């Protein structure tokens, strides 16, 4: 049986942390920025951690 391949699109967007959580970067920060508050834009710079079923499905794509 052949090895499973990593989903390359997912590999570019997500990262598995040392404790096994799935880290991702936020969207909504490329245009229409004048309507967003300074605080909101600052918080979008930080990475976020996926939870629940979304994290489980993402790990399956990454073969992790």
Biopython code that builds the backbone (N, CA, C, O; Angstrom):
import numpy as np
from Bio.PDB.StructureBuilder import StructureBuilder

atoms = [
    (1, "UNK", "N", (0.846, -1.184, 0.000)),
    (1, "UNK", "CA", (0.000, 0.000, 0.000)),
    (1, "UNK", "C", (0.895, 1.252, 0.000)),
    (1, "UNK", "O", (1.831, 1.339, 0.794)),
    (2, "UNK", "N", (0.614, 2.208, -0.874)),
    (2, "UNK", "CA", (1.485, 3.386, -0.946)),
    (2, "UNK", "C", (1.320, 4.311, 0.252)),
    (2, "UNK", "O", (0.323, 4.264, 0.972)),
    (3, "UNK", "N", (2.311, 5.134, 0.435)),
    (3, "UNK", "CA", (2.247, 6.123, 1.519)),
    (3, "UNK", "C", (1.165, 7.143, 1.218)),
    (3, "UNK", "O", (0.841, 7.394, 0.058)),
    (4, "UNK", "N", (0.608, 7.731, 2.269)),
    (4, "UNK", "CA", (-0.365, 8.794, 2.079)),
    (4, "UNK", "C", (0.367, 10.095, 1.817)),
    (4, "UNK", "O", (1.400, 10.379, 2.423)),
    (5, "UNK", "N", (-0.184, 10.880, 0.904)),
    (5, "UNK", "CA", (0.448, 12.153, 0.589)),
    (5, "UNK", "C", (-0.145, 13.262, 1.442)),
    (5, "UNK", "O", (-1.338, 13.259, 1.745)),
    (6, "UNK", "N", (0.701, 14.208, 1.824)),
    (6, "UNK", "CA", (0.259, 15.394, 2.547)),
    (6, "UNK", "C", (-0.471, 16.306, 1.578)),
    (6, "UNK", "O", (-0.041, 16.466, 0.436)),
    (7, "UNK", "N", (-1.562, 16.900, 2.015)),
    (7, "UNK", "CA", (-2.291, 17.881, 1.203)),
    (7, "UNK", "C", (-1.447, 19.152, 1.164)),
    (7, "UNK", "O", (-1.335, 19.849, 2.172)),
    (8, "UNK", "N", (-0.854, 19.460, 0.012)),
    (8, "UNK", "CA", (0.116, 20.545, -0.079)),
    (8, "UNK", "C", (-0.498, 21.914, 0.193)),
    (8, "UNK", "O", (0.174, 22.795, 0.729)),
    (9, "UNK", "N", (-1.763, 22.104, -0.169)),
    (9, "UNK", "CA", (-2.432, 23.377, 0.120)),
    (9, "UNK", "C", (-2.575, 23.592, 1.613)),
    (9, "UNK", "O", (-2.392, 24.705, 2.107)),
    (10, "UNK", "N", (-2.902, 22.525, 2.336)),
    (10, "UNK", "CA", (-3.039, 22.604, 3.792)),
    (10, "UNK", "C", (-1.680, 22.803, 4.455)),
    (10, "UNK", "O", (-1.567, 23.528, 5.443)),
    (11, "UNK", "N", (-0.643, 22.152, 3.906)),
    (11, "UNK", "CA", (0.690, 22.244, 4.492)),
    (11, "UNK", "C", (1.214, 23.671, 4.467)),
    (11, "UNK", "O", (1.998, 24.066, 5.330)),
    (12, "UNK", "N", (0.778, 24.448, 3.473)),
    (12, "UNK", "CA", (1.231, 25.834, 3.355)),
    (12, "UNK", "C", (0.469, 26.766, 4.305)),
    (12, "UNK", "O", (0.927, 27.875, 4.580)),
    (13, "UNK", "N", (-0.683, 26.324, 4.803)),
    (13, "UNK", "CA", (-1.550, 27.193, 5.595)),
    (13, "UNK", "C", (-1.593, 26.878, 7.077)),
    (13, "UNK", "O", (-1.944, 27.739, 7.883)),
    (14, "UNK", "N", (-1.239, 25.654, 7.446)),
    (14, "UNK", "CA", (-1.348, 25.231, 8.834)),
    (14, "UNK", "C", (-0.027, 24.673, 9.334)),
    (14, "UNK", "O", (0.813, 24.233, 8.549)),
    (15, "UNK", "N", (0.150, 24.697, 10.661)),
    (15, "UNK", "CA", (1.367, 24.175, 11.281)),
    (15, "UNK", "C", (0.955, 23.459, 12.560)),
    (15, "UNK", "O", (0.091, 23.937, 13.295)),
    (16, "UNK", "N", (1.570, 22.322, 12.820)),
    (16, "UNK", "CA", (1.286, 21.579, 14.047)),
    (16, "UNK", "C", (2.277, 22.039, 15.113)),
    (16, "UNK", "O", (3.486, 22.038, 14.883)),
    (17, "UNK", "N", (1.765, 22.431, 16.274)),
    (17, "UNK", "CA", (2.627, 22.881, 17.365)),
    (17, "UNK", "C", (3.239, 21.670, 18.070)),
    (17, "UNK", "O", (2.878, 20.527, 17.789)),
    (18, "UNK", "N", (4.155, 21.932, 18.974)),
    (18, "UNK", "CA", (4.808, 20.863, 19.707)),
    (18, "UNK", "C", (3.848, 20.024, 20.522)),
    (18, "UNK", "O", (4.078, 18.830, 20.714)),
    (19, "UNK", "N", (2.767, 20.637, 21.008)),
    (19, "UNK", "CA", (1.795, 19.898, 21.816)),
    (19, "UNK", "C", (0.689, 19.271, 20.969)),
    (19, "UNK", "O", (-0.236, 18.662, 21.507)),
    (20, "UNK", "N", (0.782, 19.419, 19.645)),
    (20, "UNK", "CA", (-0.177, 18.759, 18.760)),
    (20, "UNK", "C", (-1.359, 19.603, 18.343)),
    (20, "UNK", "O", (-2.268, 19.100, 17.683)),
    (21, "UNK", "N", (-1.372, 20.882, 18.713)),
    (21, "UNK", "CA", (-2.456, 21.760, 18.292)),
    (21, "UNK", "C", (-2.193, 22.249, 16.868)),
    (21, "UNK", "O", (-1.062, 22.191, 16.386)),
    (22, "UNK", "N", (-3.238, 22.727, 16.199)),
    (22, "UNK", "CA", (-3.096, 23.210, 14.827)),
    (22, "UNK", "C", (-3.105, 24.728, 14.838)),
    (22, "UNK", "O", (-4.065, 25.355, 15.287)),
    (23, "UNK", "N", (-2.019, 25.313, 14.336)),
    (23, "UNK", "CA", (-1.868, 26.766, 14.313)),
    (23, "UNK", "C", (-2.132, 27.270, 12.903)),
    (23, "UNK", "O", (-1.718, 26.639, 11.931)),
    (24, "UNK", "N", (-2.820, 28.402, 12.784)),
    (24, "UNK", "CA", (-3.074, 29.010, 11.488)),
    (24, "UNK", "C", (-3.009, 30.522, 11.608)),
    (24, "UNK", "O", (-3.066, 31.077, 12.705)),
    (25, "UNK", "N", (-2.890, 31.175, 10.469)),
    (25, "UNK", "CA", (-2.816, 32.631, 10.460)),
    (25, "UNK", "C", (-4.143, 33.179, 9.990)),
    (25, "UNK", "O", (-4.846, 32.532, 9.213)),
    (26, "UNK", "N", (-4.494, 34.370, 10.454)),
    (26, "UNK", "CA", (-5.802, 34.951, 10.176)),
    (26, "UNK", "C", (-5.866, 35.620, 8.816)),
    (26, "UNK", "O", (-4.874, 36.144, 8.310)),
    (27, "UNK", "N", (-7.056, 35.589, 8.237)),
    (27, "UNK", "CA", (-7.328, 36.309, 7.005)),
    (27, "UNK", "C", (-7.921, 37.670, 7.340)),
    (27, "UNK", "O", (-7.745, 38.167, 8.452)),
    (28, "UNK", "N", (-8.606, 38.263, 6.407)),
    (28, "UNK", "CA", (-9.311, 39.552, 6.580)),
    (28, "UNK", "C", (-8.364, 40.711, 6.868)),
    (28, "UNK", "O", (-8.734, 41.658, 7.562)),
    (29, "UNK", "N", (-7.139, 40.641, 6.335)),
    (29, "UNK", "CA", (-6.233, 41.747, 6.594)),
    (29, "UNK", "C", (-5.499, 42.244, 5.349)),
    (29, "UNK", "O", (-4.416, 42.822, 5.448)),
    (30, "UNK", "N", (-6.094, 42.015, 4.183)),
    (30, "UNK", "CA", (-5.411, 42.428, 2.962)),
    (30, "UNK", "C", (-6.003, 43.683, 2.314)),
    (30, "UNK", "O", (-5.281, 44.423, 1.645)),
    (31, "UNK", "N", (-7.293, 43.935, 2.499)),
    (31, "UNK", "CA", (-7.886, 45.142, 1.925)),
    (31, "UNK", "C", (-9.089, 45.556, 2.759)),
    (31, "UNK", "O", (-9.501, 44.836, 3.669)),
    (32, "UNK", "N", (-9.653, 46.721, 2.444)),
    (32, "UNK", "CA", (-10.759, 47.315, 3.218)),
    (32, "UNK", "C", (-10.355, 47.507, 4.682)),
    (32, "UNK", "O", (-11.147, 47.258, 5.591)),
    (33, "UNK", "N", (-9.121, 47.950, 4.899)),
    (33, "UNK", "CA", (-8.600, 48.059, 6.258)),
    (33, "UNK", "C", (-9.042, 49.327, 6.976)),
    (33, "UNK", "O", (-8.948, 49.400, 8.202)),
    (34, "UNK", "N", (-9.520, 50.327, 6.240)),
    (34, "UNK", "CA", (-9.907, 51.583, 6.887)),
    (34, "UNK", "C", (-11.142, 51.394, 7.763)),
    (34, "UNK", "O", (-11.337, 52.138, 8.724)),
    (35, "UNK", "N", (-11.969, 50.415, 7.444)),
    (35, "UNK", "CA", (-13.178, 50.184, 8.222)),
    (35, "UNK", "C", (-12.962, 49.337, 9.456)),
    (35, "UNK", "O", (-13.881, 49.162, 10.256)),
    (36, "UNK", "N", (-11.761, 48.806, 9.622)),
    (36, "UNK", "CA", (-11.467, 47.954, 10.764)),
    (36, "UNK", "C", (-10.694, 48.752, 11.813)),
    (36, "UNK", "O", (-9.867, 49.602, 11.481)),
    (37, "UNK", "N", (-10.972, 48.470, 13.057)),
    (37, "UNK", "CA", (-10.322, 49.226, 14.132)),
    (37, "UNK", "C", (-8.854, 48.828, 14.244)),
    (37, "UNK", "O", (-8.449, 47.760, 13.785)),
    (38, "UNK", "N", (-8.076, 49.693, 14.851)),
    (38, "UNK", "CA", (-6.654, 49.462, 15.057)),
    (38, "UNK", "C", (-6.444, 48.184, 15.870)),
    (38, "UNK", "O", (-5.556, 47.384, 15.576)),
    (39, "UNK", "N", (-7.267, 48.009, 16.883)),
    (39, "UNK", "CA", (-7.160, 46.832, 17.745)),
    (39, "UNK", "C", (-7.438, 45.543, 16.959)),
    (39, "UNK", "O", (-6.744, 44.539, 17.121)),
    (40, "UNK", "N", (-8.462, 45.595, 16.112)),
    (40, "UNK", "CA", (-8.818, 44.413, 15.325)),
    (40, "UNK", "C", (-7.700, 44.029, 14.356)),
    (40, "UNK", "O", (-7.378, 42.850, 14.208)),
    (41, "UNK", "N", (-7.114, 45.022, 13.703)),
    (41, "UNK", "CA", (-6.021, 44.763, 12.765)),
    (41, "UNK", "C", (-4.786, 44.230, 13.489)),
    (41, "UNK", "O", (-4.090, 43.354, 12.974)),
    (42, "UNK", "N", (-4.520, 44.750, 14.664)),
    (42, "UNK", "CA", (-3.379, 44.298, 15.464)),
    (42, "UNK", "C", (-3.570, 42.831, 15.874)),
    (42, "UNK", "O", (-2.630, 42.037, 15.823)),
    (43, "UNK", "N", (-4.786, 42.484, 16.276)),
    (43, "UNK", "CA", (-5.062, 41.109, 16.701)),
    (43, "UNK", "C", (-5.033, 40.123, 15.540)),
    (43, "UNK", "O", (-4.753, 38.941, 15.739)),
    (44, "UNK", "N", (-5.324, 40.601, 14.322)),
    (44, "UNK", "CA", (-5.279, 39.727, 13.154)),
    (44, "UNK", "C", (-3.849, 39.337, 12.783)),
    (44, "UNK", "O", (-3.645, 38.369, 12.050)),
    (45, "UNK", "N", (-2.861, 40.077, 13.277)),
    (45, "UNK", "CA", (-1.461, 39.738, 13.001)),
    (45, "UNK", "C", (-1.043, 38.457, 13.714)),
    (45, "UNK", "O", (-0.156, 37.740, 13.251)),
    (46, "UNK", "N", (-1.681, 38.177, 14.834)),
    (46, "UNK", "CA", (-1.309, 37.022, 15.643)),
    (46, "UNK", "C", (-1.887, 35.739, 15.040)),
    (46, "UNK", "O", (-2.944, 35.754, 14.409)),
    (47, "UNK", "N", (-1.189, 34.654, 15.244)),
    (47, "UNK", "CA", (-1.696, 33.352, 14.794)),
    (47, "UNK", "C", (-2.795, 32.890, 15.745)),
    (47, "UNK", "O", (-2.852, 33.329, 16.893)),
    (48, "UNK", "N", (-3.660, 32.015, 15.271)),
    (48, "UNK", "CA", (-4.702, 31.466, 16.130)),
    (48, "UNK", "C", (-4.638, 29.942, 16.095)),
    (48, "UNK", "O", (-4.010, 29.360, 15.211)),
    (49, "UNK", "N", (-5.285, 29.307, 17.052)),
    (49, "UNK", "CA", (-5.276, 27.850, 17.185)),
    (49, "UNK", "C", (-6.659, 27.323, 16.833)),
    (49, "UNK", "O", (-7.667, 27.824, 17.331)),
    (50, "UNK", "N", (-6.704, 26.310, 15.971)),
    (50, "UNK", "CA", (-7.972, 25.703, 15.594)),
    (50, "UNK", "C", (-8.450, 24.776, 16.709)),
    (50, "UNK", "O", (-7.649, 24.266, 17.493)),
    (51, "UNK", "N", (-9.756, 24.567, 16.768)),
    (51, "UNK", "CA", (-10.289, 23.706, 17.811)),
    (51, "UNK", "C", (-11.319, 22.737, 17.243)),
    (51, "UNK", "O", (-11.877, 22.961, 16.169)),
    (52, "UNK", "N", (-11.555, 21.688, 17.961)),
    (52, "UNK", "CA", (-12.624, 20.747, 17.665)),
    (52, "UNK", "C", (-12.470, 19.991, 16.367)),
    (52, "UNK", "O", (-11.379, 19.544, 16.013)),
    (53, "UNK", "N", (-13.596, 19.852, 15.653)),
    (53, "UNK", "CA", (-13.639, 19.039, 14.438)),
    (53, "UNK", "C", (-12.782, 19.639, 13.329)),
    (53, "UNK", "O", (-12.226, 18.899, 12.517)),
    (54, "UNK", "N", (-12.666, 20.960, 13.279)),
    (54, "UNK", "CA", (-11.856, 21.597, 12.235)),
    (54, "UNK", "C", (-10.392, 21.198, 12.403)),
    (54, "UNK", "O", (-9.707, 20.912, 11.421)),
    (55, "UNK", "N", (-9.916, 21.180, 13.639)),
    (55, "UNK", "CA", (-8.534, 20.785, 13.907)),
    (55, "UNK", "C", (-8.319, 19.317, 13.541)),
    (55, "UNK", "O", (-7.277, 18.954, 12.995)),
    (56, "UNK", "N", (-9.294, 18.489, 13.839)),
    (56, "UNK", "CA", (-9.179, 17.061, 13.550)),
    (56, "UNK", "C", (-9.093, 16.816, 12.043)),
    (56, "UNK", "O", (-8.268, 16.025, 11.586)),
    (57, "UNK", "N", (-9.949, 17.499, 11.271)),
    (57, "UNK", "CA", (-9.937, 17.341, 9.817)),
    (57, "UNK", "C", (-8.643, 17.868, 9.210)),
    (57, "UNK", "O", (-8.115, 17.286, 8.262)),
    (58, "UNK", "N", (-8.131, 18.970, 9.758)),
    (58, "UNK", "CA", (-6.889, 19.554, 9.255)),
    (58, "UNK", "C", (-5.724, 18.622, 9.515)),
    (58, "UNK", "O", (-4.856, 18.468, 8.656)),
    (59, "UNK", "N", (-5.685, 17.988, 10.696)),
    (59, "UNK", "CA", (-4.619, 17.045, 11.015)),
    (59, "UNK", "C", (-4.643, 15.866, 10.053)),
    (59, "UNK", "O", (-3.596, 15.333, 9.688)),
    (60, "UNK", "N", (-5.834, 15.464, 9.645)),
    (60, "UNK", "CA", (-5.952, 14.349, 8.687)),
    (60, "UNK", "C", (-5.334, 14.748, 7.338)),
    (60, "UNK", "O", (-4.680, 13.933, 6.687)),
    (61, "UNK", "N", (-5.546, 15.997, 6.926)),
    (61, "UNK", "CA", (-4.951, 16.472, 5.673)),
    (61, "UNK", "C", (-3.433, 16.529, 5.757)),
    (61, "UNK", "O", (-2.740, 16.318, 4.762)),
    (62, "UNK", "N", (-2.919, 16.818, 6.959)),
    (62, "UNK", "CA", (-1.477, 16.954, 7.147)),
    (62, "UNK", "C", (-0.806, 15.628, 7.505)),
    (62, "UNK", "O", (0.415, 15.571, 7.652)),
    (63, "UNK", "N", (-1.601, 14.557, 7.647)),
    (63, "UNK", "CA", (-1.077, 13.248, 8.057)),
    (63, "UNK", "C", (-0.321, 13.336, 9.365)),
    (63, "UNK", "O", (0.705, 12.680, 9.540)),
    (64, "UNK", "N", (-0.828, 14.152, 10.291)),
    (64, "UNK", "CA", (-0.143, 14.328, 11.577)),
    (64, "UNK", "C", (-0.866, 13.586, 12.682)),
    (64, "UNK", "O", (-0.433, 13.620, 13.834)),
]
sb = StructureBuilder()
sb.init_structure("model")
sb.init_model(0)
sb.init_chain("A")
sb.init_seg("    ")
for serial, (resi, resn, name, xyz) in enumerate(atoms, 1):
    if name == "N":
        sb.init_residue(resn, " ", resi, " ")
    sb.init_atom(name, np.array(xyz, "f"), 0.0, 1.0, " ", f" {name:<3s}", serial, name[0])
structure = sb.get_structure()
